[in-house]
């Protein structure tokens, strides 16, 4: 029932936690969004509008 979601919230939904370590790199893409942002990618600190059944693709890489 939220109208927007931020980058960290997507990561937490995908992986259960957000690790802000300098060696951790996350990427987030999305599709089937509302008219304000139909598809694209997110960077740290970004916020997008959401709708029901919107699809997010999140990956995590630890460059240790």
Helices and strands as residue ranges (DSSP letters): E 4-6, H 7-15, E 24-31, E 40-42, E 47-49, E 55-62
